[in-house]
Amino acid sequence: MEQDKPLDTTAAEAYEKYILPAFMLQMGKDAVETAAPRPGERVLDVACGTGLVARLVASRIAPGGTLDCLDFDPAMIAVARGLADCPPDVKMNWHCASALTMPFDDRSFDLVLCLQGLQFVPDPAAALREMQRVARPGARLVVTVWSAIERCKGHHLVLRGLERRNVDPSPMLKAFALGNAEKLTALAKGAGFSGATVHAIAGRVPFRSAREFVEALAAGAVAARHALARLPEDQRAEFFEEMESEFLPYRERDGIATPFEQLMLVARAS
Protein backbone atom coordinates (compact mmCIF):
# COMPACT_ATOMS: atom_id res chain seq x y z
CA MET A 1 0.00 0.00 0.00
CA GLU A 2 1.31 3.43 -0.90
CA GLN A 3 2.20 5.53 2.13
CA ASP A 4 0.55 8.92 2.66
CA LYS A 5 2.56 11.79 1.27
CA PRO A 6 4.23 14.07 3.84
CA LEU A 7 2.24 17.20 4.61
CA ASP A 8 3.47 20.15 2.55
CA THR A 9 3.82 23.08 4.96
CA THR A 10 5.71 25.37 2.54
CA ALA A 11 2.87 27.90 2.13
CA ALA A 12 2.10 27.92 5.86
CA GLU A 13 5.75 28.49 6.70
CA ALA A 14 5.90 31.36 4.19
CA TYR A 15 2.81 32.88 5.80
CA GLU A 16 4.47 32.65 9.21
CA LYS A 17 7.73 34.15 7.93
CA TYR A 18 6.52 36.92 5.63
CA ILE A 19 2.91 37.82 6.44
CA LEU A 20 2.46 37.35 10.17
CA PRO A 21 5.27 39.66 11.42
CA ALA A 22 4.57 42.57 9.08
CA PHE A 23 0.80 42.41 8.61
CA MET A 24 -0.64 40.47 11.54
CA LEU A 25 1.39 40.74 14.73
CA GLN A 26 0.44 44.21 15.95
CA MET A 27 -3.21 43.85 14.95
CA GLY A 28 -3.28 40.51 16.75
CA LYS A 29 -2.00 42.15 19.91
CA ASP A 30 -4.61 44.91 19.58
CA ALA A 31 -7.41 42.36 19.13
CA VAL A 32 -6.33 40.30 22.13
CA GLU A 33 -6.12 43.41 24.30
CA THR A 34 -9.66 44.29 23.26
CA ALA A 35 -10.88 40.74 23.87
CA ALA A 36 -9.27 40.71 27.34
CA PRO A 37 -9.04 36.94 27.90
CA ARG A 38 -9.17 36.00 31.57
CA PRO A 39 -7.84 33.11 33.68
CA GLY A 40 -9.98 30.00 33.49
CA GLU A 41 -11.89 30.99 30.35
CA ARG A 42 -12.52 28.76 27.37
CA VAL A 43 -11.44 30.55 24.20
CA LEU A 44 -12.01 29.68 20.54
CA ASP A 45 -9.75 30.91 17.73
CA VAL A 46 -11.47 30.47 14.36
CA ALA A 47 -9.18 30.41 11.30
CA CYS A 48 -6.18 30.12 13.61
CA GLY A 49 -3.56 30.07 10.85
CA THR A 50 -0.08 29.51 12.27
CA GLY A 51 -1.23 30.17 15.81
CA LEU A 52 -0.73 33.86 16.51
CA VAL A 53 -3.69 33.94 18.89
CA ALA A 54 -2.51 30.79 20.64
CA ARG A 55 0.82 32.46 21.38
CA LEU A 56 -0.83 35.65 22.62
CA VAL A 57 -3.68 34.15 24.63
CA ALA A 58 -2.41 30.96 26.29
CA SER A 59 -0.60 32.59 29.20
CA ARG A 60 -3.51 34.99 29.81
CA ILE A 61 -6.07 32.25 30.46
CA ALA A 62 -3.84 30.48 32.99
CA PRO A 63 -4.57 28.89 35.33
CA GLY A 64 -7.31 26.55 34.23
CA GLY A 65 -8.16 27.96 30.81
CA THR A 66 -8.81 26.08 27.58
CA LEU A 67 -7.92 27.27 24.09
CA ASP A 68 -9.41 25.60 21.01
CA CYS A 69 -7.75 26.53 17.70
CA LEU A 70 -9.54 25.71 14.44
CA ASP A 71 -8.45 25.95 10.81
CA PHE A 72 -9.44 24.10 7.65
CA ASP A 73 -5.80 23.86 6.50
CA PRO A 74 -3.86 20.99 8.14
CA ALA A 75 -0.55 22.58 7.12
CA MET A 76 -1.36 25.74 9.07
CA ILE A 77 -2.21 23.67 12.13
CA ALA A 78 0.98 21.64 11.80
CA VAL A 79 3.10 24.80 11.80
CA ALA A 80 1.06 26.36 14.61
CA ARG A 81 1.44 23.34 16.87
CA GLY A 82 5.20 23.47 16.46
CA LEU A 83 5.33 27.12 17.52
CA ALA A 84 2.79 27.32 20.34
CA ASP A 85 4.09 27.25 23.91
CA CYS A 86 1.29 26.15 26.21
CA PRO A 87 1.52 26.66 29.98
CA PRO A 88 1.10 23.41 31.92
CA ASP A 89 -2.14 24.62 33.53
CA VAL A 90 -3.80 25.50 30.18
CA LYS A 91 -5.39 22.99 27.83
CA MET A 92 -4.77 23.65 24.12
CA ASN A 93 -6.68 21.75 21.44
CA TRP A 94 -6.22 21.83 17.65
CA HIS A 95 -9.04 21.14 15.20
CA CYS A 96 -8.79 20.77 11.42
CA ALA A 97 -12.35 21.65 10.44
CA SER A 98 -14.53 24.15 8.62
CA ALA A 99 -15.76 27.31 10.32
CA LEU A 100 -19.16 26.45 8.85
CA THR A 101 -19.52 23.19 10.79
CA MET A 102 -17.44 23.47 13.94
CA PRO A 103 -17.06 20.35 16.11
CA PHE A 104 -18.19 21.96 19.36
CA ASP A 105 -21.28 21.78 21.54
CA ASP A 106 -23.65 24.72 21.82
CA ARG A 107 -22.72 27.41 24.34
CA SER A 108 -19.16 26.20 24.92
CA PHE A 109 -16.99 29.34 24.83
CA ASP A 110 -16.49 32.52 26.85
CA LEU A 111 -14.58 34.26 24.06
CA VAL A 112 -14.49 33.76 20.29
CA LEU A 113 -11.82 35.36 18.09
CA CYS A 114 -11.41 35.30 14.32
CA LEU A 115 -8.51 37.39 13.06
CA GLN A 116 -8.30 38.02 9.31
CA GLY A 117 -10.16 34.82 8.46
CA LEU A 118 -13.86 35.59 8.12
CA GLN A 119 -13.50 37.14 4.66
CA PHE A 120 -12.03 33.90 3.30
CA VAL A 121 -14.85 31.66 4.54
CA PRO A 122 -17.25 30.67 1.72
CA ASP A 123 -20.25 31.91 3.72
CA PRO A 124 -19.31 34.53 6.37
CA ALA A 125 -22.89 34.86 7.59
CA ALA A 126 -23.10 31.12 8.24
CA ALA A 127 -19.71 31.17 9.98
CA LEU A 128 -20.90 33.92 12.33
CA ARG A 129 -24.03 31.92 13.08
CA GLU A 130 -21.78 29.01 14.03
CA MET A 131 -19.77 31.29 16.31
CA GLN A 132 -23.00 32.45 17.92
CA ARG A 133 -24.09 28.84 18.38
CA VAL A 134 -20.93 27.77 20.22
CA ALA A 135 -20.66 30.94 22.32
CA ARG A 136 -22.14 31.12 25.80
CA PRO A 137 -24.72 33.86 26.45
CA GLY A 138 -22.80 37.08 26.99
CA ALA A 139 -19.57 35.69 25.50
CA ARG A 140 -17.35 38.19 23.70
CA LEU A 141 -16.75 38.12 19.96
CA VAL A 142 -13.75 39.87 18.37
CA VAL A 143 -13.27 39.69 14.60
CA THR A 144 -10.77 41.55 12.44
CA VAL A 145 -10.83 41.99 8.67
CA TRP A 146 -9.02 44.23 6.24
CA SER A 147 -10.68 47.51 5.40
CA ALA A 148 -11.33 48.50 1.76
CA ILE A 149 -8.30 47.86 -0.43
CA GLU A 150 -8.01 51.59 -1.19
CA ARG A 151 -7.17 52.07 2.49
CA CYS A 152 -4.42 49.43 2.39
CA LYS A 153 -2.00 51.36 0.22
CA GLY A 154 0.61 48.73 -0.56
CA HIS A 155 -1.96 46.17 -1.72
CA HIS A 156 -3.72 48.86 -3.74
CA LEU A 157 -0.52 49.84 -5.53
CA VAL A 158 0.13 46.22 -6.46
CA LEU A 159 -3.44 45.79 -7.68
CA ARG A 160 -3.25 48.90 -9.86
CA GLY A 161 0.12 47.79 -11.24
CA LEU A 162 -1.35 44.45 -12.30
CA GLU A 163 -4.33 46.18 -13.88
CA ARG A 164 -2.03 48.41 -15.96
CA ARG A 165 -0.49 45.23 -17.37
CA ASN A 166 -3.89 43.74 -18.15
CA VAL A 167 -3.38 41.09 -15.48
CA ASP A 168 -6.60 40.19 -13.66
CA PRO A 169 -6.01 41.08 -9.98
CA SER A 170 -9.43 39.90 -8.79
CA PRO A 171 -8.08 37.11 -6.52
CA MET A 172 -6.54 39.85 -4.35
CA LEU A 173 -9.94 41.36 -3.66
CA LYS A 174 -11.09 38.35 -1.63
CA ALA A 175 -8.99 39.54 1.29
CA PHE A 176 -10.92 42.84 1.35
CA ALA A 177 -14.41 41.45 0.74
CA LEU A 178 -15.71 42.50 4.19
CA GLY A 179 -13.98 45.86 4.31
CA ASN A 180 -17.17 47.80 5.04
CA ALA A 181 -18.19 48.60 8.61
CA GLU A 182 -21.92 48.65 7.93
CA LYS A 183 -21.80 45.29 6.16
CA LEU A 184 -19.78 43.73 8.97
CA THR A 185 -22.14 45.07 11.64
CA ALA A 186 -25.16 43.79 9.74
CA LEU A 187 -23.62 40.31 9.45
CA ALA A 188 -23.01 40.16 13.19
CA LYS A 189 -26.52 41.32 14.03
CA GLY A 190 -27.99 38.89 11.52
CA ALA A 191 -26.11 36.05 13.21
CA GLY A 192 -27.69 36.92 16.57
CA PHE A 193 -24.89 38.90 18.23
CA SER A 194 -25.83 41.99 20.23
CA GLY A 195 -24.11 45.31 20.80
CA ALA A 196 -22.08 44.97 17.62
CA THR A 197 -19.65 47.82 16.97
CA VAL A 198 -16.93 48.17 14.35
CA HIS A 199 -13.81 50.30 14.77
CA ALA A 200 -11.30 51.24 12.08
CA ILE A 201 -7.69 50.84 13.25
CA ALA A 202 -4.84 52.28 11.23
CA GLY A 203 -1.34 50.88 11.01
CA ARG A 204 1.73 50.68 8.80
CA VAL A 205 3.45 47.77 7.08
CA PRO A 206 7.28 47.98 7.13
CA PHE A 207 9.51 46.37 4.50
CA ARG A 208 13.01 47.11 3.27
CA SER A 209 11.79 47.69 -0.29
CA ALA A 210 8.78 47.52 -2.56
CA ARG A 211 10.21 44.36 -4.05
CA GLU A 212 10.24 42.68 -0.64
CA PHE A 213 6.64 43.79 -0.06
CA VAL A 214 5.52 42.19 -3.33
CA GLU A 215 7.61 39.07 -2.77
CA ALA A 216 6.10 38.65 0.69
CA LEU A 217 2.61 38.74 -0.81
CA ALA A 218 3.65 36.28 -3.52
CA ALA A 219 5.12 33.87 -0.97
CA GLY A 220 2.73 34.00 1.95
CA ALA A 221 -0.60 35.62 1.09
CA VAL A 222 -2.81 33.11 -0.69
CA ALA A 223 -5.16 35.57 -2.41
CA ALA A 224 -2.38 37.87 -3.61
CA ARG A 225 -0.21 34.92 -4.67
CA HIS A 226 -2.88 33.74 -7.10
CA ALA A 227 -3.12 37.20 -8.65
CA LEU A 228 0.64 37.71 -8.92
CA ALA A 229 1.07 34.27 -10.46
CA ARG A 230 -0.80 35.59 -13.50
CA LEU A 231 1.93 38.13 -14.22
CA PRO A 232 3.93 36.89 -17.25
CA GLU A 233 7.53 35.97 -16.43
CA ASP A 234 8.94 38.37 -19.02
CA GLN A 235 7.18 41.30 -17.30
CA ARG A 236 8.31 40.63 -13.75
CA ALA A 237 11.54 42.63 -13.72
CA GLU A 238 9.83 45.69 -15.17
CA PHE A 239 6.92 45.25 -12.75
CA PHE A 240 9.28 45.29 -9.75
CA GLU A 241 10.97 48.45 -11.06
CA GLU A 242 7.57 50.07 -11.46
CA MET A 243 6.61 49.13 -7.90
CA GLU A 244 9.78 50.71 -6.51
CA SER A 245 8.71 53.94 -8.15
CA GLU A 246 5.09 53.66 -7.00
CA PHE A 247 6.13 53.04 -3.38
CA LEU A 248 8.43 56.10 -3.24
CA PRO A 249 5.89 58.25 -1.30
CA TYR A 250 6.17 55.73 1.54
CA ARG A 251 9.95 55.54 1.71
CA GLU A 252 11.60 55.99 5.08
CA ARG A 253 15.16 55.82 6.34
CA ASP A 254 15.29 52.02 6.59
CA GLY A 255 12.92 51.10 3.76
CA ILE A 256 9.21 51.64 3.19
CA ALA A 257 6.14 51.73 5.43
CA THR A 258 2.77 51.67 3.72
CA PRO A 259 -0.44 52.66 5.54
CA PHE A 260 -3.15 50.07 6.03
CA GLU A 261 -6.42 49.84 7.90
CA GLN A 262 -8.26 47.01 9.57
CA LEU A 263 -11.80 46.82 10.90
CA MET A 264 -12.38 45.30 14.32
CA LEU A 265 -15.83 43.94 15.14
CA VAL A 266 -16.69 43.60 18.83
CA ALA A 267 -19.99 42.04 19.95
CA ARG A 268 -21.68 39.83 22.53
CA ALA A 269 -23.39 36.48 22.07
CA SER A 270 -27.08 36.37 22.86
Secondary structure, DSSP 8 states (H G I E B T S, - for coil): ---------HHHHHIIIIIIIIIIHHHHHHHHHHH---TT-EEEEES-TTTHHHHHHGGGGTTT-EEEEEES-HHHHHHHHHH----TTSEEEEEE--TTS-S--TT-EEEEEEES-GGGSS-HHHHHHHHHHHEEEEEEEEEEEE--GGGSHHHHHHHHHHHHTT---HHHHGGGTT--HHHHHHHHHHTT-EEEEEEEEEEEEEES-HHHHHHHHHHH-HHHHHHHTTS-GGGHHHHHHHHHHHTGGGEETTEEEEEEEEEEEEEE--
